Amino acid sequence: MTLTVQPHRESVGLKAGRLLIDGQWGPAREGATWTHHHPATGEPIGEFASGSAADVDDAVAAARRAFDSGAWPSTRAGQRIALLHRYADLLRAHADELRALQALDNSVPLSFGGIYATSVGAAADVFDHHAGWVDKLGGQTLPPYQGGDHLAMTFREPIGVVAAVLPWNAPFLLFAQKVAPALAAGCTVVLKPSEYCTFSVLRMVELLVEAGLPDGVLNVVTGPGDPVGEALITHPDVDKVSFTGSWAVGKRIVEASAGTLKRVSLELGGKSPALVFGDAPNVGLAAATVVGAVTMGLSGQACVANTRALVHREVYDEFLGAAQGMAAAITYGDPFDAGVVSAPLINERQLERVLGYIERGKSEGRLVTGGERLGGELAAGNFVAPTIFADVDNSATIAQEEIFGPVLAVVPFSDEEEAVALANDTQYGLGAGLFTADVQRAFRVSRRLRAGTVGINGFQIEPHLPFGGFKQSGLGREGGQSAIEAYTELKSVFLPLTEEMM
């Protein structure tokens, strides 16, 4: 039997995607469209407008007008708070619909769409969290440093027009992490979803319009990175770029920002380690957690996934046995099937890339399980079996480069010093995990790891907790106070209170 998702397309009521510019939905200027093919079946799912540089010009101009002469940047805090809360409630009310659209976009199964970090509920919480910051973005009144009677004050003001560029793998959370703080701060936005995950994002935008967002405050241009993304990140009227994606594109954004000194927030790649010590509370659970992060849901296509397992030699064999068991339990297929827990790779290019790394890994480690493309009824999709390599040297390609697929490299270590050295021996620094029953070791090691987020015997993303990376994993943070402040400029104001100071 050939796998198909077409019946779900009809039941979800998928419609053609359009651009949103200055409050109006419509086609691209040149009438171009993009046909999205489902990664699990190869079937054409639907079409959406494929924009051009001219469409980006229109969208940025609308956002510029809405910022420079529109009401949103100066909207009273109470009104802005109410709108963001209203939108969060709409997201929760439409959670099932949005998860179904995501399954048609990137094939993340419904069974995984309820996991908090990838859920609609998490996105709603992010909007609620940032709504709480709207009336707290205050500055300071400072005492005079020199003589005289005067006031020295600071104010936080919205940064301006924001270009928000989304990846395809976690549309709900990443839409919220960029759009929520931008709107809360009073910015206007031009949004570019990934061409591989557009329909769910467009529905999120529709709900935001329904919540009452004024025209021009949020504009959407869909289409591929070239020309849409390139035109957006280089546009002279864009004040800030917020991007989540690959290191290579992040580097291009930094280069493009130089001409106008755009503010930039980047959440880039990772090669996150999981350190499993000999005194881990439950080695089997540690193995299941690590392998699950690399294989379940997104099938390893998550930058923060622990794709390196650094395991103490005392529990090395136990870890590998449990890891193989977890890998064998992963199921693939129709994302609407409750028994399916993982997705295919997003497209054929990524499939070929991952298979190439696996072939390279066969000469760099011992292949324990997996390593092949899945066939049978899954043959038309981009499915790769959960793959585990043991006895990998940390300098190996599969231990150093981000594969973005269901591939785990297991590296042995002998003591804490070696574990920390191996963990930090990477160009990345996004996330890390460690498993130990020793509280002192947990704090000691977590402080020494060069990573933006460290999980101790577990890992979670929280709306109020900053998330981002060290080294080449990015610039800036998303989540919490630091995120909304990144969408503001700090202004100092001096006011003399006597004529002597004037």
N, C-alpha and C positions, 0 to 999 in steps of 0.2 A: 504494500500500500504506500502511495506517495503522500508525504506530509503536505498539508495545505492549511493556510490561515485565512483563505478567502471568506469562508462563512463568518468568521469573527469580524472581518472588515465590514460586512453588511450589518451585523448586529450592533456594532459600535456606532455606525452611522458616519463613517469617515467622509469628509468633504474636502474639496480642493482647497489648498492653502493660498492665502493672498498676503500681500504686503499691508502694513498699517503705517500710514504716513499722515501726520496732522489730524488724527481722528478718523481718517477715511480708509476703508479696506478696498484694495484694488489689485489689478495685475501689475506685473513689472512693465516699465516703460516700453521695452522692446518686445514684450509679449512672450518672453522665454519662460519655459517651465522645466522643472526637474522631476523625473520619475523615480520614486523611491522603491527599491527592491528589498523584500524582506530577507534578513540575513539567515533565517532558518530554512527558507524554502526557495529563495531566488525569485519568487513571484513579484510582479509589479503590484504595489499596494495602493499608490495614489500619487497625485501630482501637486506640486505647489509652485508658486511663482519663483523664478530664478532672476534675482535682481542684477543690476549693473552699477557701475560707478555713478551714473546719473541718478539712479534711485537712491544711492547712498547720499548724494548731494541734497536731494529733496528731503530725505529723512533728517539729516543733520541740520539743514536750514529750519525745519519745523521745530526740532529740539532747541535750536538756538533762539528762535523767536519765543518759544514757551519759557525759556530761562530768562532772556534779557527783558522781555516786556510782558510775560504772562504772570498769572497770579500764584503759581505753585511755589516758587522759592520763598514767597512772603506769606503763604497761607498760614493762618493761625494754627498753633500747635494742636489745639483740640480737634480741629477739622482734619488735619493730616493723620492724627492718631486714630480717629474714628474710621477713616477710610481704610487704613492699613489693617485694623482689626476686622472690619467688614469683609475685606478681601480674604483674610485668613479663614474666616467662617465659610466663605464660598468655596475655598479650596477643600476644606474638610467635607463639605456637603457633596462635592463632585469627585471625591477621592477614587471611587470605583471606576468612573468614566475615565479619569486621567490615567489610572494604572492600565486600563485596557488600551488606551491610545499609545502609551509607552510600549506595551507589548507588540503593537503593530509597528512602532518605530524601530526599536533596538532589540526586540525579542527578549527583554528581561522578563522572566516568568511572573505571573501574578502571585505565585507562592512566595516570591522574594520581594515583591513590591511592598509588603508589609513590614519588612525589616526597617527599623527606624531610620537609619542613615540614608536610605534610598526611598523613603516613603513620602507621600503627599503630606502626612501629618507633620513630618520634620520641617517641610517647607513652610507650612502654616505657622509652626512654632517660631521659625526665623522671622516671619513678618510680625508676629505678636511681640517678639523680643525687641526688634528694632523700633516698633511703634512706641515702646516704653522709653526709648532714648530721645524721642523727638523734643520733649520739653525739658531735657536734661543736658542738651548740647550747649552748655554755658561756657563763658570764659572766666576770667579772674579780674578782680579789682585789687591792684597792688599798692602798697604804701610807697610814698616817695622815697627814692634812693638818694637823690641829691637834696639840696635845700629847697625851700619854697613850698607853696601851697598848691598842689596840683593832683590830678588823678592820672594814674596809668592803668589802662584797661586792655583786656584782650577779648576778642569775639571769634566765634567759629561761624564761618559762612560757607554755603554750598559751593562746591568746586566748579560747577558749571555743567557742560554737556559731557555725558559719560558714554563711551562705547563699551558695551558688555558683550563679550564673545564667549559663547557657551560650547562645551564639548557635547558629545552624544551620550555619554555613559550614565550620567546621573542628572537628568534634566530638572527634576523637581527641586532638589536641594541646591543645585548650582544656580538655577534661575533665582531662587530666593536669596542666596548668599550675595548676589550681585545687585539685584533690583531692589530688594528691601532696604539696605542701608543707603543706597543712592536716593531713593524716593524719600526716605525718612529724613535725610539731610537737606532735602530741597532741590536736588539735582534733577535734570531731565536726561533721558536715556535713549540711545539708539541700540537696539538689541539685534544680534545676529545669532540665531540658533545654528547648530550643526546641521548640515544637509542630511545627515544620517539619523537625526532625531528632531524633527520639525513639528509634526502634528500635535504632539502632547504640549509642546511649548506654546504653539499658537492658541491652543485652548486655554492655557493658563493666562495668556494675554487677554483673550476675550473676557474671561472672568474679571480681570483687573479693570477693564473698560466698564463692565457691568457694575463693578463696585463704585464707579463714579469718578475715575481718574480723568482729569481734564485733557482735552485734545492737545496733542503735540508733546505731552510730558513723557510718554513712552511710545516709541516708534519701532517698527520691526521691518528689517530687510532680510529676506531669506535667500539662500543660494550658497554656492561653494565659496571656499576661502579666496579663490581667485576667480572673479574680481571683487566680490563683496567684502570679504574680510580685509583684503589689502587696501581697498579704497577707504574703509572705515578707520583703520589704524593709522593711516597716513593723512587723514583729513585735517586741514589746518584749524578748523573750527571745533574740533574735539579736544576737550580739556584733560580728559583722563581715559585711559584704557584699562579695563579689567578683563583678564583672560585666564581661562583654565585650559590646559592642553599640554602639548609636547614641548620639550626643551628647545627644539629647533625653531618652532614658531615663536616661543617666548623671546628667544634671542633676536628674531626678526623684529618683534614689536619694540624691543629696547632700541634697536638701531633706528627704526622708523620714528620713534618718539624724540630723537635727538634734535630734529629740525625745529620743533616748536616747544621742546622741553615739556612734553606731556607728562602728567603724573601717571604712574604705571603700577598696577597690582597684578602679580603673576603667581598662579599656582600651577607648578609644572610637574615634572616627572619624579619618580622615586624608585629606589631599589631597597625597600625597607626591610631591615632585619628583624627576626624574632629570635631572641636569646633564650634558649631552654636550658636551665641549669639542672644539675643533678638532684637538687632538692625541690624541683617543681612539684606543686601540690598534687597534680594529676597529669602525668606525662601523656596519657592517652587523650585527655581533654585538650591539652596544649597542641598535640598533633592535629586533632580534629579542628581546632580553632584556626590554626595556620593553614591547613589544607583547604578548609572551607572558604577562607578569605581569598584563596588563589583560584578556586574552582567554582564555588557556588555563585548564583546570581549573575554576576558580570563576567564570569569565566576568566578571572584574572585581569580583566580590562579596567583596573582601578589603580591609580597611581600610588595609593597609600597601602595597597596589599602587601603583606609580608612575603615577598617572593624569595627571600633568603632565610633559611632556617639554620641558625647557628646552634648546634646541639652538643651538650657535654658528652664526652665519650662514655661516661657511666650509664647514660640512658639512651645512647645512640640507637642501638638495635630496637629497643622498646619503642622509641619514637618512630622509626621507619616502619615497623610493623603496624602501628596504629595509623600512620599516614596512608599506607597502602589500603587499609580497610576503609578509611574515609573516602579515598579516591574512588574506590569500587562502588560506593553508595551514590555517587553523583549520577543524576538522570537528566536526559536531554529530550527535546522534542517540541511539541506544540506548547508555546508559552502560556496558553490558556488552560492547559491541563494541570490540575492540582498536584499531580505526581511528579511534575517536571520542576527541577530546582536550579537549572543553570541554562545559560544562553549560548548561542554560537558566537564566533568572532564577527565583528561588525561588517566586514566586507571581504572580498577576495584578496585585496592587497594585504590586509592584515593577516589573513589566513596564510598566504605565501610567506609572509615575514616570520610568523611564529614557527611554521614548519621548517624554515631555514635555520632558525635558532636551535630547534630541536635536533636537526641533523648535525649542527656544529657541536651541540652538547654531548653527542654520543662519543666524541673523542676527548671530552673534557671531564666526564664523570661516568658513573655507572647508572645506566637506565634501569630504574626499579619497576616502573609501571608506566603505561601509556606510550606516547610518542607518535601516535598515528591519527590520521583524519578518520572520522567516523563515517561508515557507509550505511548500506541498507536503506531504510526509509529516510535516513538523514543525509544521504549522499548529495542531495541538491543544496544543502546548507553548508555553512562555514564552521562545522563542528570539529573540535580537536579534543581527543581524550585527555583527561587529567594526567599530567606528566610529572614524574618525580625523578630527579637525578640525585644520587648519593655520592659521597666521597669527592665532592667538588672542591677544588682549590679556590679560595676567595678571589684570586686574580683571574680566574677563567672568564671568558666572555659572558657565559650564562649567569655568572655571579655579579657581573659589573654593569651590564647593559640592561636597560628596561625592555622587557620582551612584550609586555602587555598581552598576556595570554595565560592559559592554565598550566604554567610551568614553574615548578619549585626546585630550587637548588639547595641541597642540604650539605652543610659544611661542619665538620667536627671541630671541637675545641677542647682544651685540657684544663684551663683555669680562667678566672675572672678577667685577668689582665689581657689574655689572648682574646677572649670574647669581645671585650670592649674595643680592642684594636681592630679586630675583623669587622665589627659593626660599623666603625667609623671610616673604614677603608673603602670609600666610595665617593663619587662626585656628587651624590645626592644626599639629602637630609630631610626628607618629608616626614616620615613616621618611623616608629620602632616599637617593638613589644618585648617584654621580658617576663619569664615565668619562673618564679622562685617563691619559697615559703619564708625566706629570710627578709624581714621588713627592712633591716638596715641595708642589706645588699640591694634591695629594690630601690631605695632612695639613692644610695651611693651610685649605682650604675645608671639610673635614669638621669641623674645630673651630669654624668660624663658622656652620655650619648649625644652626638651632634645631630639632633633631629627636632623638628618643630613640635611633634606630638608623640608622647611615649605612653603606651598602655602597659599597666602592670597586672598580669593575670587576666587580661581582658582589654577591650578597646571599644570606644564609643565616640561619636561626634556629637557635641552638644551645641545648641544655638548660641549660648552665651560664652562659649569657650573659643578663644582664638585658634584658627587652623591655618597652617602654612608651613613653609620649609626653610631650612638652612641651605647654605651653599647653592648648588644649581637647581634646587627644587623650587626656587621662586623668590619673589619679593613681596613683602607685606603679609597681612593676615586677613582672613575672612572669619566673621563671627565675633561677637562681643563688642566692647567699647572701641577697641582698636580698629574694627572694621568700619564702623560708621564715621570715625574720625578721619579715616582715609579718604572719605568723600567730602571733606571740608578743607578750607584754607584758614589758617590762623592769622587774624589781623590784630595789630596793636594800635591803640588809640590814646593819644595824649591830650589832656584837657587842663589848662591852667585855670586856677580858681581866683587869682588876683592879677591885677595889672602888672605887677612886678615880674611875673613869669611870662608875660605875653611878648 
